[in-house]
Amino acid sequence: MAERARPPLIAVTGPTRGSWAPKLLVQLALRLAGARVELLTPADPKPEIQATADGVVITGGHDIDPVLYAAAPEVTPKYDPERDALESAVIDRALERGLPLLGICRGAQLLNVRLGGNLFQELRSRRRHTSNRWTIFPLKTLCIEPNTELERMIGSDRARINSLHNQGIDRLGDGLIVAGRDLDGIVQAIEAPLHHWLCGVQWHPEFLLHNRGQRRLFNSLVAAASQHVDLTTC
C-alpha cells in the first residue's frame, strides 16, 4: 500500500500581540481545508518552520514602513518594524522556494513591495464611489478581472468584500498582475501567473468564511501546498 502523503504545513505570520481574531480565523480556515498550521511572530519566528513549510499566509495588521519602498512618510506612522523584518524574510524565502503564498491586506501590500512595487500611503483622497469606513462586513464590490486565478476561485466576476485598510497598492511588483479592483479602481487583488500559486487580497477573507468563494482562497492554497508535499516526498 502506498504511503499516504502528510498534510501540508502552512506557516501563518502575525504580530506578537493583538489581532487574535484574524490569526485564529485564518488558522481555522486552513485546518478545515486539511492543513497543519504554525504561527510565526517576531517574538517566535520558528526558523525551522520557515525552512520546512509547504505554504505561507501573511496576515493583516499595521501599515508597511515606506522606507521599504524608498519613500518618505506621508501619514502619521503606525508601523511594526520587527514584523516588517520577519515577514520580509518569510516572503523572500517562500519566493525562493516557490511556495504557495497568500497575502492578506497588509500581507498583499508587503508582497507587492518585496517584488519591487510601492504603495499609496492613504486612500481617502482617491475614493469617489466607495466609503473609507473600516468594516468586517462585505459592503464593498470587488470587480474581478477575467481569466484570472481569482475568478476561478471566487466563481464569478463580482464579489462582496470587506475593508480594513487605509493603504493600497500603487505600482505593481515584478511578475504581478491586477486580479481585482473596487469601484474606485483601487487594486484589491494581485496574482503572479508565472508563480506556482501566489495571491494577494486587500480584504480579509477570514471574516467571510460563510461565503464559499472566500473559503476557496484557503482551500486552493492548501491544495497547492499539497502538491508541494507530493513533489518533496517523491
mmCIF file of the C-alpha atoms, coordinates in Angstrom:
data_MODEL
# 
_entry.id   MODEL 
# 
loop_
_atom_site.group_PDB 
_atom_site.id 
_atom_site.type_symbol 
_atom_site.label_atom_id 
_atom_site.label_alt_id 
_atom_site.label_comp_id 
_atom_site.label_asym_id 
_atom_site.label_entity_id 
_atom_site.label_seq_id 
_atom_site.pdbx_PDB_ins_code 
_atom_site.Cartn_x 
_atom_site.Cartn_y 
_atom_site.Cartn_z 
_atom_site.occupancy 
_atom_site.B_iso_or_equiv 
_atom_site.pdbx_formal_charge 
_atom_site.auth_seq_id 
_atom_site.auth_comp_id 
_atom_site.auth_asym_id 
_atom_site.auth_atom_id 
_atom_site.pdbx_PDB_model_num 
ATOM 1   C CA . MET A 1 1   ? 0.000   0.000  0.000   1.00 0.00 ? 1   MET A CA 1 
ATOM 2   C CA . ALA A 1 2   ? 1.333   3.425  -0.944  1.00 0.00 ? 2   ALA A CA 1 
ATOM 3   C CA . GLU A 1 3   ? 2.291   5.663  1.929   1.00 0.00 ? 3   GLU A CA 1 
ATOM 4   C CA . ARG A 1 4   ? -0.240  8.423  2.468   1.00 0.00 ? 4   ARG A CA 1 
ATOM 5   C CA . ALA A 1 5   ? 1.210   11.910 1.966   1.00 0.00 ? 5   ALA A CA 1 
ATOM 6   C CA . ARG A 1 6   ? 1.407   14.055 5.071   1.00 0.00 ? 6   ARG A CA 1 
ATOM 7   C CA . PRO A 1 7   ? -0.928  17.062 5.369   1.00 0.00 ? 7   PRO A CA 1 
ATOM 8   C CA . PRO A 1 8   ? 0.731   20.251 4.118   1.00 0.00 ? 8   PRO A CA 1 
ATOM 9   C CA . LEU A 1 9   ? 2.290   22.581 6.663   1.00 0.00 ? 9   LEU A CA 1 
ATOM 10  C CA . ILE A 1 10  ? 1.262   26.230 6.334   1.00 0.00 ? 10  ILE A CA 1 
ATOM 11  C CA . ALA A 1 11  ? 3.215   28.979 8.109   1.00 0.00 ? 11  ALA A CA 1 
ATOM 12  C CA . VAL A 1 12  ? 0.973   31.875 9.158   1.00 0.00 ? 12  VAL A CA 1 
ATOM 13  C CA . THR A 1 13  ? 2.592   35.145 10.189  1.00 0.00 ? 13  THR A CA 1 
ATOM 14  C CA . GLY A 1 14  ? 1.174   37.739 12.553  1.00 0.00 ? 14  GLY A CA 1 
ATOM 15  C CA . PRO A 1 15  ? 2.055   40.322 15.182  1.00 0.00 ? 15  PRO A CA 1 
ATOM 16  C CA . THR A 1 16  ? 3.428   39.307 18.550  1.00 0.00 ? 16  THR A CA 1 
ATOM 17  C CA . ARG A 1 17  ? 0.474   40.932 20.310  1.00 0.00 ? 17  ARG A CA 1 
ATOM 18  C CA . GLY A 1 18  ? -3.104  41.503 19.271  1.00 0.00 ? 18  GLY A CA 1 
ATOM 19  C CA . SER A 1 19  ? -5.044  40.573 16.103  1.00 0.00 ? 19  SER A CA 1 
ATOM 20  C CA . TRP A 1 20  ? -6.229  37.386 17.775  1.00 0.00 ? 20  TRP A CA 1 
ATOM 21  C CA . ALA A 1 21  ? -9.438  37.073 15.765  1.00 0.00 ? 21  ALA A CA 1 
ATOM 22  C CA . PRO A 1 22  ? -7.769  37.267 12.322  1.00 0.00 ? 22  PRO A CA 1 
ATOM 23  C CA . LYS A 1 23  ? -4.989  34.900 13.376  1.00 0.00 ? 23  LYS A CA 1 
ATOM 24  C CA . LEU A 1 24  ? -7.417  32.356 14.798  1.00 0.00 ? 24  LEU A CA 1 
ATOM 25  C CA . LEU A 1 25  ? -9.821  32.539 11.855  1.00 0.00 ? 25  LEU A CA 1 
ATOM 26  C CA . VAL A 1 26  ? -7.041  32.140 9.280   1.00 0.00 ? 26  VAL A CA 1 
ATOM 27  C CA . GLN A 1 27  ? -5.751  29.094 11.158  1.00 0.00 ? 27  GLN A CA 1 
ATOM 28  C CA . LEU A 1 28  ? -9.294  27.689 11.382  1.00 0.00 ? 28  LEU A CA 1 
ATOM 29  C CA . ALA A 1 29  ? -9.850  28.107 7.627   1.00 0.00 ? 29  ALA A CA 1 
ATOM 30  C CA . LEU A 1 30  ? -6.576  26.351 6.835   1.00 0.00 ? 30  LEU A CA 1 
ATOM 31  C CA . ARG A 1 31  ? -7.201  23.483 9.247   1.00 0.00 ? 31  ARG A CA 1 
ATOM 32  C CA . LEU A 1 32  ? -10.694 22.973 7.827   1.00 0.00 ? 32  LEU A CA 1 
ATOM 33  C CA . ALA A 1 33  ? -9.038  22.721 4.406   1.00 0.00 ? 33  ALA A CA 1 
ATOM 34  C CA . GLY A 1 34  ? -6.805  19.914 5.722   1.00 0.00 ? 34  GLY A CA 1 
ATOM 35  C CA . ALA A 1 35  ? -3.561  21.706 6.584   1.00 0.00 ? 35  ALA A CA 1 
ATOM 36  C CA . ARG A 1 36  ? -1.325  21.720 9.602   1.00 0.00 ? 36  ARG A CA 1 
ATOM 37  C CA . VAL A 1 37  ? -0.650  25.269 10.777  1.00 0.00 ? 37  VAL A CA 1 
ATOM 38  C CA . GLU A 1 38  ? 2.151   27.012 12.652  1.00 0.00 ? 38  GLU A CA 1 
ATOM 39  C CA . LEU A 1 39  ? 2.008   30.674 13.717  1.00 0.00 ? 39  LEU A CA 1 
ATOM 40  C CA . LEU A 1 40  ? 5.154   32.783 13.278  1.00 0.00 ? 40  LEU A CA 1 
ATOM 41  C CA . THR A 1 41  ? 5.580   36.075 15.135  1.00 0.00 ? 41  THR A CA 1 
ATOM 42  C CA . PRO A 1 42  ? 8.530   38.426 15.726  1.00 0.00 ? 42  PRO A CA 1 
ATOM 43  C CA . ALA A 1 43  ? 8.784   37.009 19.255  1.00 0.00 ? 43  ALA A CA 1 
ATOM 44  C CA . ASP A 1 44  ? 8.637   33.406 17.993  1.00 0.00 ? 44  ASP A CA 1 
ATOM 45  C CA . PRO A 1 45  ? 9.848   33.281 14.365  1.00 0.00 ? 45  PRO A CA 1 
ATOM 46  C CA . LYS A 1 46  ? 10.318  29.478 14.328  1.00 0.00 ? 46  LYS A CA 1 
ATOM 47  C CA . PRO A 1 47  ? 13.123  29.265 11.751  1.00 0.00 ? 47  PRO A CA 1 
ATOM 48  C CA . GLU A 1 48  ? 12.666  25.502 11.482  1.00 0.00 ? 48  GLU A CA 1 
ATOM 49  C CA . ILE A 1 49  ? 9.078   26.048 10.296  1.00 0.00 ? 49  ILE A CA 1 
ATOM 50  C CA . GLN A 1 50  ? 10.211  28.684 7.797   1.00 0.00 ? 50  GLN A CA 1 
ATOM 51  C CA . ALA A 1 51  ? 12.605  26.091 6.376   1.00 0.00 ? 51  ALA A CA 1 
ATOM 52  C CA . THR A 1 52  ? 10.070  23.256 6.090   1.00 0.00 ? 52  THR A CA 1 
ATOM 53  C CA . ALA A 1 53  ? 6.693   24.910 5.422   1.00 0.00 ? 53  ALA A CA 1 
ATOM 54  C CA . ASP A 1 54  ? 4.787   23.934 2.289   1.00 0.00 ? 54  ASP A CA 1 
ATOM 55  C CA . GLY A 1 55  ? 2.918   27.230 2.040   1.00 0.00 ? 55  GLY A CA 1 
ATOM 56  C CA . VAL A 1 56  ? 2.685   30.656 3.652   1.00 0.00 ? 56  VAL A CA 1 
ATOM 57  C CA . VAL A 1 57  ? -0.023  33.123 4.690   1.00 0.00 ? 57  VAL A CA 1 
ATOM 58  C CA . ILE A 1 58  ? 0.958   36.705 5.556   1.00 0.00 ? 58  ILE A CA 1 
ATOM 59  C CA . THR A 1 59  ? -1.894  38.208 7.577   1.00 0.00 ? 59  THR A CA 1 
ATOM 60  C CA . GLY A 1 60  ? -3.102  41.786 8.035   1.00 0.00 ? 60  GLY A CA 1 
ATOM 61  C CA . GLY A 1 61  ? -2.057  44.455 10.517  1.00 0.00 ? 61  GLY A CA 1 
ATOM 62  C CA . HIS A 1 62  ? -0.147  47.733 10.746  1.00 0.00 ? 62  HIS A CA 1 
ATOM 63  C CA . ASP A 1 63  ? 0.952   49.797 7.743   1.00 0.00 ? 63  ASP A CA 1 
ATOM 64  C CA . ILE A 1 64  ? 4.144   48.949 5.868   1.00 0.00 ? 64  ILE A CA 1 
ATOM 65  C CA . ASP A 1 65  ? 7.070   51.249 6.681   1.00 0.00 ? 65  ASP A CA 1 
ATOM 66  C CA . PRO A 1 66  ? 7.628   53.322 3.495   1.00 0.00 ? 66  PRO A CA 1 
ATOM 67  C CA . VAL A 1 67  ? 11.383  53.018 3.924   1.00 0.00 ? 67  VAL A CA 1 
ATOM 68  C CA . LEU A 1 68  ? 10.933  49.509 2.494   1.00 0.00 ? 68  LEU A CA 1 
ATOM 69  C CA . TYR A 1 69  ? 9.940   51.020 -0.856  1.00 0.00 ? 69  TYR A CA 1 
ATOM 70  C CA . ALA A 1 70  ? 12.236  54.069 -0.647  1.00 0.00 ? 70  ALA A CA 1 
ATOM 71  C CA . ALA A 1 71  ? 9.521   56.621 0.108   1.00 0.00 ? 71  ALA A CA 1 
ATOM 72  C CA . ALA A 1 72  ? 9.144   59.352 2.719   1.00 0.00 ? 72  ALA A CA 1 
ATOM 73  C CA . PRO A 1 73  ? 6.272   59.030 5.234   1.00 0.00 ? 73  PRO A CA 1 
ATOM 74  C CA . GLU A 1 74  ? 3.143   60.885 4.108   1.00 0.00 ? 74  GLU A CA 1 
ATOM 75  C CA . VAL A 1 75  ? 0.875   59.980 7.027   1.00 0.00 ? 75  VAL A CA 1 
ATOM 76  C CA . THR A 1 76  ? 1.192   59.642 10.797  1.00 0.00 ? 76  THR A CA 1 
ATOM 77  C CA . PRO A 1 77  ? 3.189   56.424 11.144  1.00 0.00 ? 77  PRO A CA 1 
ATOM 78  C CA . LYS A 1 78  ? 1.873   53.286 12.797  1.00 0.00 ? 78  LYS A CA 1 
ATOM 79  C CA . TYR A 1 79  ? 4.497   50.747 11.881  1.00 0.00 ? 79  TYR A CA 1 
ATOM 80  C CA . ASP A 1 80  ? 5.814   47.457 13.254  1.00 0.00 ? 80  ASP A CA 1 
ATOM 81  C CA . PRO A 1 81  ? 9.471   47.253 12.150  1.00 0.00 ? 81  PRO A CA 1 
ATOM 82  C CA . GLU A 1 82  ? 10.102  43.869 13.788  1.00 0.00 ? 82  GLU A CA 1 
ATOM 83  C CA . ARG A 1 83  ? 7.169   42.382 11.936  1.00 0.00 ? 83  ARG A CA 1 
ATOM 84  C CA . ASP A 1 84  ? 8.256   44.063 8.686   1.00 0.00 ? 84  ASP A CA 1 
ATOM 85  C CA . ALA A 1 85  ? 11.641  42.367 9.047   1.00 0.00 ? 85  ALA A CA 1 
ATOM 86  C CA . LEU A 1 86  ? 10.219  38.923 9.849   1.00 0.00 ? 86  LEU A CA 1 
ATOM 87  C CA . GLU A 1 87  ? 7.616   38.903 7.100   1.00 0.00 ? 87  GLU A CA 1 
ATOM 88  C CA . SER A 1 88  ? 10.008  40.325 4.506   1.00 0.00 ? 88  SER A CA 1 
ATOM 89  C CA . ALA A 1 89  ? 12.328  37.411 5.210   1.00 0.00 ? 89  ALA A CA 1 
ATOM 90  C CA . VAL A 1 90  ? 9.454   34.888 5.145   1.00 0.00 ? 90  VAL A CA 1 
ATOM 91  C CA . ILE A 1 91  ? 8.180   36.221 1.806   1.00 0.00 ? 91  ILE A CA 1 
ATOM 92  C CA . ASP A 1 92  ? 11.641  36.239 0.251   1.00 0.00 ? 92  ASP A CA 1 
ATOM 93  C CA . ARG A 1 93  ? 12.282  32.676 1.374   1.00 0.00 ? 93  ARG A CA 1 
ATOM 94  C CA . ALA A 1 94  ? 8.883   31.490 0.136   1.00 0.00 ? 94  ALA A CA 1 
ATOM 95  C CA . LEU A 1 95  ? 9.519   33.064 -3.268  1.00 0.00 ? 95  LEU A CA 1 
ATOM 96  C CA . GLU A 1 96  ? 12.946  31.437 -3.467  1.00 0.00 ? 96  GLU A CA 1 
ATOM 97  C CA . ARG A 1 97  ? 11.442  28.042 -2.626  1.00 0.00 ? 97  ARG A CA 1 
ATOM 98  C CA . GLY A 1 98  ? 8.483   28.505 -4.978  1.00 0.00 ? 98  GLY A CA 1 
ATOM 99  C CA . LEU A 1 99  ? 5.953   28.029 -2.179  1.00 0.00 ? 99  LEU A CA 1 
ATOM 100 C CA . PRO A 1 100 ? 2.258   28.866 -2.489  1.00 0.00 ? 100 PRO A CA 1 
ATOM 101 C CA . LEU A 1 101 ? 1.700   32.191 -0.763  1.00 0.00 ? 101 LEU A CA 1 
ATOM 102 C CA . LEU A 1 102 ? -1.391  34.168 0.233   1.00 0.00 ? 102 LEU A CA 1 
ATOM 103 C CA . GLY A 1 103 ? -1.040  37.782 1.380   1.00 0.00 ? 103 GLY A CA 1 
ATOM 104 C CA . ILE A 1 104 ? -3.984  39.296 3.240   1.00 0.00 ? 104 ILE A CA 1 
ATOM 105 C CA . CYS A 1 105 ? -4.375  43.109 3.395   1.00 0.00 ? 105 CYS A CA 1 
ATOM 106 C CA . ARG A 1 106 ? -1.009  44.224 4.816   1.00 0.00 ? 106 ARG A CA 1 
ATOM 107 C CA . GLY A 1 107 ? 0.347   40.905 3.560   1.00 0.00 ? 107 GLY A CA 1 
ATOM 108 C CA . ALA A 1 108 ? -0.669  41.715 -0.026  1.00 0.00 ? 108 ALA A CA 1 
ATOM 109 C CA . GLN A 1 109 ? 0.958   45.135 0.290   1.00 0.00 ? 109 GLN A CA 1 
ATOM 110 C CA . LEU A 1 110 ? 4.225   43.743 1.649   1.00 0.00 ? 110 LEU A CA 1 
ATOM 111 C CA . LEU A 1 111 ? 4.299   41.058 -1.033  1.00 0.00 ? 111 LEU A CA 1 
ATOM 112 C CA . ASN A 1 112 ? 3.977   43.779 -3.677  1.00 0.00 ? 112 ASN A CA 1 
ATOM 113 C CA . VAL A 1 113 ? 6.786   45.768 -2.041  1.00 0.00 ? 113 VAL A CA 1 
ATOM 114 C CA . ARG A 1 114 ? 9.116   42.738 -1.818  1.00 0.00 ? 114 ARG A CA 1 
ATOM 115 C CA . LEU A 1 115 ? 8.657   42.286 -5.576  1.00 0.00 ? 115 LEU A CA 1 
ATOM 116 C CA . GLY A 1 116 ? 9.664   45.892 -6.256  1.00 0.00 ? 116 GLY A CA 1 
ATOM 117 C CA . GLY A 1 117 ? 6.312   47.679 -6.169  1.00 0.00 ? 117 GLY A CA 1 
ATOM 118 C CA . ASN A 1 118 ? 5.158   50.549 -3.994  1.00 0.00 ? 118 ASN A CA 1 
ATOM 119 C CA . LEU A 1 119 ? 2.055   51.729 -2.130  1.00 0.00 ? 119 LEU A CA 1 
ATOM 120 C CA . PHE A 1 120 ? -0.396  54.564 -1.806  1.00 0.00 ? 120 PHE A CA 1 
ATOM 121 C CA . GLN A 1 121 ? 0.053   55.645 1.811   1.00 0.00 ? 121 GLN A CA 1 
ATOM 122 C CA . GLU A 1 122 ? -3.529  56.899 2.088   1.00 0.00 ? 122 GLU A CA 1 
ATOM 123 C CA . LEU A 1 123 ? -6.653  56.100 0.080   1.00 0.00 ? 123 LEU A CA 1 
ATOM 124 C CA . ARG A 1 124 ? -9.263  58.539 1.378   1.00 0.00 ? 124 ARG A CA 1 
ATOM 125 C CA . SER A 1 125 ? -8.433  61.171 -1.262  1.00 0.00 ? 125 SER A CA 1 
ATOM 126 C CA . ARG A 1 126 ? -8.700  58.533 -4.020  1.00 0.00 ? 126 ARG A CA 1 
ATOM 127 C CA . ARG A 1 127 ? -12.223 57.422 -3.194  1.00 0.00 ? 127 ARG A CA 1 
ATOM 128 C CA . ARG A 1 128 ? -15.206 58.733 -5.134  1.00 0.00 ? 128 ARG A CA 1 
ATOM 129 C CA . HIS A 1 129 ? -17.642 55.823 -5.224  1.00 0.00 ? 129 HIS A CA 1 
ATOM 130 C CA . THR A 1 130 ? -16.717 53.833 -2.123  1.00 0.00 ? 130 THR A CA 1 
ATOM 131 C CA . SER A 1 131 ? -16.590 54.579 1.590   1.00 0.00 ? 131 SER A CA 1 
ATOM 132 C CA . ASN A 1 132 ? -13.337 54.829 3.510   1.00 0.00 ? 132 ASN A CA 1 
ATOM 133 C CA . ARG A 1 133 ? -15.035 53.326 6.572   1.00 0.00 ? 133 ARG A CA 1 
ATOM 134 C CA . TRP A 1 134 ? -13.460 50.193 8.035   1.00 0.00 ? 134 TRP A CA 1 
ATOM 135 C CA . THR A 1 135 ? -15.806 47.230 8.362   1.00 0.00 ? 135 THR A CA 1 
ATOM 136 C CA . ILE A 1 136 ? -15.560 43.445 8.585   1.00 0.00 ? 136 ILE A CA 1 
ATOM 137 C CA . PHE A 1 137 ? -18.901 43.185 6.744   1.00 0.00 ? 137 PHE A CA 1 
ATOM 138 C CA . PRO A 1 138 ? -18.974 42.678 2.952   1.00 0.00 ? 138 PRO A CA 1 
ATOM 139 C CA . LEU A 1 139 ? -20.186 46.145 1.957   1.00 0.00 ? 139 LEU A CA 1 
ATOM 140 C CA . LYS A 1 140 ? -17.863 46.825 -0.993  1.00 0.00 ? 140 LYS A CA 1 
ATOM 141 C CA . THR A 1 141 ? -17.954 45.493 -4.538  1.00 0.00 ? 141 THR A CA 1 
ATOM 142 C CA . LEU A 1 142 ? -14.979 43.611 -5.970  1.00 0.00 ? 142 LEU A CA 1 
ATOM 143 C CA . CYS A 1 143 ? -14.692 43.646 -9.766  1.00 0.00 ? 143 CYS A CA 1 
ATOM 144 C CA . ILE A 1 144 ? -12.673 40.587 -10.786 1.00 0.00 ? 144 ILE A CA 1 
ATOM 145 C CA . GLU A 1 145 ? -10.537 40.555 -13.918 1.00 0.00 ? 145 GLU A CA 1 
ATOM 146 C CA . PRO A 1 146 ? -11.493 37.833 -16.436 1.00 0.00 ? 146 PRO A CA 1 
ATOM 147 C CA . ASN A 1 147 ? -9.351  34.743 -16.928 1.00 0.00 ? 147 ASN A CA 1 
ATOM 148 C CA . THR A 1 148 ? -7.583  35.116 -13.590 1.00 0.00 ? 148 THR A CA 1 
ATOM 149 C CA . GLU A 1 149 ? -6.990  32.539 -10.893 1.00 0.00 ? 149 GLU A CA 1 
ATOM 150 C CA . LEU A 1 150 ? -9.084  34.719 -8.592  1.00 0.00 ? 150 LEU A CA 1 
ATOM 151 C CA . GLU A 1 151 ? -12.055 34.493 -10.963 1.00 0.00 ? 151 GLU A CA 1 
ATOM 152 C CA . ARG A 1 152 ? -11.720 30.709 -10.973 1.00 0.00 ? 152 ARG A CA 1 
ATOM 153 C CA . MET A 1 153 ? -11.595 30.552 -7.170  1.00 0.00 ? 153 MET A CA 1 
ATOM 154 C CA . ILE A 1 154 ? -14.424 33.010 -6.481  1.00 0.00 ? 154 ILE A CA 1 
ATOM 155 C CA . GLY A 1 155 ? -16.526 31.609 -9.311  1.00 0.00 ? 155 GLY A CA 1 
ATOM 156 C CA . SER A 1 156 ? -17.803 34.987 -10.506 1.00 0.00 ? 156 SER A CA 1 
ATOM 157 C CA . ASP A 1 157 ? -16.696 38.322 -11.961 1.00 0.00 ? 157 ASP A CA 1 
ATOM 158 C CA . ARG A 1 158 ? -18.101 40.165 -8.929  1.00 0.00 ? 158 ARG A CA 1 
ATOM 159 C CA . ALA A 1 159 ? -17.966 39.629 -5.180  1.00 0.00 ? 159 ALA A CA 1 
ATOM 160 C CA . ARG A 1 160 ? -18.797 41.471 -1.991  1.00 0.00 ? 160 ARG A CA 1 
ATOM 161 C CA . ILE A 1 161 ? -15.811 42.186 0.247   1.00 0.00 ? 161 ILE A CA 1 
ATOM 162 C CA . ASN A 1 162 ? -14.960 43.949 3.486   1.00 0.00 ? 162 ASN A CA 1 
ATOM 163 C CA . SER A 1 163 ? -12.417 46.726 4.023   1.00 0.00 ? 163 SER A CA 1 
ATOM 164 C CA . LEU A 1 164 ? -9.988  47.231 6.911   1.00 0.00 ? 164 LEU A CA 1 
ATOM 165 C CA . HIS A 1 165 ? -7.148  49.170 5.297   1.00 0.00 ? 165 HIS A CA 1 
ATOM 166 C CA . ASN A 1 166 ? -6.044  52.745 4.695   1.00 0.00 ? 166 ASN A CA 1 
ATOM 167 C CA . GLN A 1 167 ? -3.171  51.999 2.299   1.00 0.00 ? 167 GLN A CA 1 
ATOM 168 C CA . GLY A 1 168 ? -3.135  50.221 -1.033  1.00 0.00 ? 168 GLY A CA 1 
ATOM 169 C CA . ILE A 1 169 ? -1.074  49.015 -3.970  1.00 0.00 ? 169 ILE A CA 1 
ATOM 170 C CA . ASP A 1 170 ? 0.191   51.633 -6.421  1.00 0.00 ? 170 ASP A CA 1 
ATOM 171 C CA . ARG A 1 171 ? 2.902   50.389 -8.810  1.00 0.00 ? 171 ARG A CA 1 
ATOM 172 C CA . LEU A 1 172 ? 2.867   46.632 -9.237  1.00 0.00 ? 172 LEU A CA 1 
ATOM 173 C CA . GLY A 1 173 ? 5.842   44.491 -8.302  1.00 0.00 ? 173 GLY A CA 1 
ATOM 174 C CA . ASP A 1 174 ? 7.682   42.345 -10.843 1.00 0.00 ? 174 ASP A CA 1 
ATOM 175 C CA . GLY A 1 175 ? 5.633   39.493 -12.273 1.00 0.00 ? 175 GLY A CA 1 
ATOM 176 C CA . LEU A 1 176 ? 2.353   40.621 -10.693 1.00 0.00 ? 176 LEU A CA 1 
ATOM 177 C CA . ILE A 1 177 ? -0.936  41.389 -12.413 1.00 0.00 ? 177 ILE A CA 1 
ATOM 178 C CA . VAL A 1 178 ? -4.104  43.008 -11.091 1.00 0.00 ? 178 VAL A CA 1 
ATOM 179 C CA . ALA A 1 179 ? -6.771  40.375 -10.444 1.00 0.00 ? 179 ALA A CA 1 
ATOM 180 C CA . GLY A 1 180 ? -9.439  42.657 -8.973  1.00 0.00 ? 180 GLY A CA 1 
ATOM 181 C CA . ARG A 1 181 ? -10.345 46.271 -8.226  1.00 0.00 ? 181 ARG A CA 1 
ATOM 182 C CA . ASP A 1 182 ? -13.076 48.073 -6.307  1.00 0.00 ? 182 ASP A CA 1 
ATOM 183 C CA . LEU A 1 183 ? -15.480 50.603 -7.824  1.00 0.00 ? 183 LEU A CA 1 
ATOM 184 C CA . ASP A 1 184 ? -12.881 53.372 -7.432  1.00 0.00 ? 184 ASP A CA 1 
ATOM 185 C CA . GLY A 1 185 ? -10.358 51.362 -9.440  1.00 0.00 ? 185 GLY A CA 1 
ATOM 186 C CA . ILE A 1 186 ? -8.214  50.749 -6.357  1.00 0.00 ? 186 ILE A CA 1 
ATOM 187 C CA . VAL A 1 187 ? -6.324  47.452 -6.577  1.00 0.00 ? 187 VAL A CA 1 
ATOM 188 C CA . GLN A 1 188 ? -7.953  44.827 -4.378  1.00 0.00 ? 188 GLN A CA 1 
ATOM 189 C CA . ALA A 1 189 ? -6.224  41.650 -5.579  1.00 0.00 ? 189 ALA A CA 1 
ATOM 190 C CA . ILE A 1 190 ? -2.967  40.658 -7.241  1.00 0.00 ? 190 ILE A CA 1 
ATOM 191 C CA . GLU A 1 191 ? -1.571  37.398 -8.517  1.00 0.00 ? 191 GLU A CA 1 
ATOM 192 C CA . ALA A 1 192 ? 1.503   36.109 -10.351 1.00 0.00 ? 192 ALA A CA 1 
ATOM 193 C CA . PRO A 1 193 ? 0.706   33.930 -13.389 1.00 0.00 ? 193 PRO A CA 1 
ATOM 194 C CA . LEU A 1 194 ? 4.249   32.555 -13.595 1.00 0.00 ? 194 LEU A CA 1 
ATOM 195 C CA . HIS A 1 195 ? 4.337   31.519 -9.934  1.00 0.00 ? 195 HIS A CA 1 
ATOM 196 C CA . HIS A 1 196 ? 3.010   28.134 -8.804  1.00 0.00 ? 196 HIS A CA 1 
ATOM 197 C CA . TRP A 1 197 ? 0.359   29.798 -6.571  1.00 0.00 ? 197 TRP A CA 1 
ATOM 198 C CA . LEU A 1 198 ? 0.620   33.378 -5.399  1.00 0.00 ? 198 LEU A CA 1 
ATOM 199 C CA . CYS A 1 199 ? -2.243  35.675 -4.484  1.00 0.00 ? 199 CYS A CA 1 
ATOM 200 C CA . GLY A 1 200 ? -2.639  38.899 -2.528  1.00 0.00 ? 200 GLY A CA 1 
ATOM 201 C CA . VAL A 1 201 ? -6.033  40.214 -1.449  1.00 0.00 ? 201 VAL A CA 1 
ATOM 202 C CA . GLN A 1 202 ? -6.674  43.601 0.118   1.00 0.00 ? 202 GLN A CA 1 
ATOM 203 C CA . TRP A 1 203 ? -9.745  42.452 2.033   1.00 0.00 ? 203 TRP A CA 1 
ATOM 204 C CA . HIS A 1 204 ? -9.975  39.968 4.934   1.00 0.00 ? 204 HIS A CA 1 
ATOM 205 C CA . PRO A 1 205 ? -11.431 36.639 3.691   1.00 0.00 ? 205 PRO A CA 1 
ATOM 206 C CA . GLU A 1 206 ? -11.055 35.115 7.161   1.00 0.00 ? 206 GLU A CA 1 
ATOM 207 C CA . PHE A 1 207 ? -14.035 37.236 8.276   1.00 0.00 ? 207 PHE A CA 1 
ATOM 208 C CA . LEU A 1 208 ? -16.105 35.951 5.335   1.00 0.00 ? 208 LEU A CA 1 
ATOM 209 C CA . LEU A 1 209 ? -15.814 32.204 5.800   1.00 0.00 ? 209 LEU A CA 1 
ATOM 210 C CA . HIS A 1 210 ? -19.591 31.835 5.491   1.00 0.00 ? 210 HIS A CA 1 
ATOM 211 C CA . ASN A 1 211 ? -19.047 32.519 1.758   1.00 0.00 ? 211 ASN A CA 1 
ATOM 212 C CA . ARG A 1 212 ? -17.965 29.522 -0.314  1.00 0.00 ? 212 ARG A CA 1 
ATOM 213 C CA . GLY A 1 213 ? -15.949 31.665 -2.729  1.00 0.00 ? 213 GLY A CA 1 
ATOM 214 C CA . GLN A 1 214 ? -13.927 33.161 0.117   1.00 0.00 ? 214 GLN A CA 1 
ATOM 215 C CA . ARG A 1 215 ? -13.266 29.727 1.618   1.00 0.00 ? 215 ARG A CA 1 
ATOM 216 C CA . ARG A 1 216 ? -11.904 28.639 -1.759  1.00 0.00 ? 216 ARG A CA 1 
ATOM 217 C CA . LEU A 1 217 ? -8.985  31.060 -1.330  1.00 0.00 ? 217 LEU A CA 1 
ATOM 218 C CA . PHE A 1 218 ? -7.780  28.991 1.614   1.00 0.00 ? 218 PHE A CA 1 
ATOM 219 C CA . ASN A 1 219 ? -8.790  25.652 0.086   1.00 0.00 ? 219 ASN A CA 1 
ATOM 220 C CA . SER A 1 220 ? -6.885  26.438 -3.112  1.00 0.00 ? 220 SER A CA 1 
ATOM 221 C CA . LEU A 1 221 ? -3.779  27.461 -1.184  1.00 0.00 ? 221 LEU A CA 1 
ATOM 222 C CA . VAL A 1 222 ? -3.840  24.206 0.782   1.00 0.00 ? 222 VAL A CA 1 
ATOM 223 C CA . ALA A 1 223 ? -4.347  22.199 -2.423  1.00 0.00 ? 223 ALA A CA 1 
ATOM 224 C CA . ALA A 1 224 ? -1.314  23.922 -3.972  1.00 0.00 ? 224 ALA A CA 1 
ATOM 225 C CA . ALA A 1 225 ? 0.699   23.250 -0.808  1.00 0.00 ? 225 ALA A CA 1 
ATOM 226 C CA . SER A 1 226 ? -0.314  19.575 -1.029  1.00 0.00 ? 226 SER A CA 1 
ATOM 227 C CA . GLN A 1 227 ? 1.262   19.468 -4.488  1.00 0.00 ? 227 GLN A CA 1 
ATOM 228 C CA . HIS A 1 228 ? 4.470   20.790 -2.924  1.00 0.00 ? 228 HIS A CA 1 
ATOM 229 C CA . VAL A 1 229 ? 4.302   17.935 -0.392  1.00 0.00 ? 229 VAL A CA 1 
ATOM 230 C CA . ASP A 1 230 ? 3.926   15.424 -3.232  1.00 0.00 ? 230 ASP A CA 1 
ATOM 231 C CA . LEU A 1 231 ? 6.979   16.841 -5.006  1.00 0.00 ? 231 LEU A CA 1 
ATOM 232 C CA . THR A 1 232 ? 9.138   16.738 -1.885  1.00 0.00 ? 232 THR A CA 1 
ATOM 233 C CA . THR A 1 233 ? 8.118   13.176 -0.967  1.00 0.00 ? 233 THR A CA 1 
ATOM 234 C CA . CYS A 1 234 ? 8.635   11.617 -4.396  1.00 0.00 ? 234 CYS A CA 1 
# 
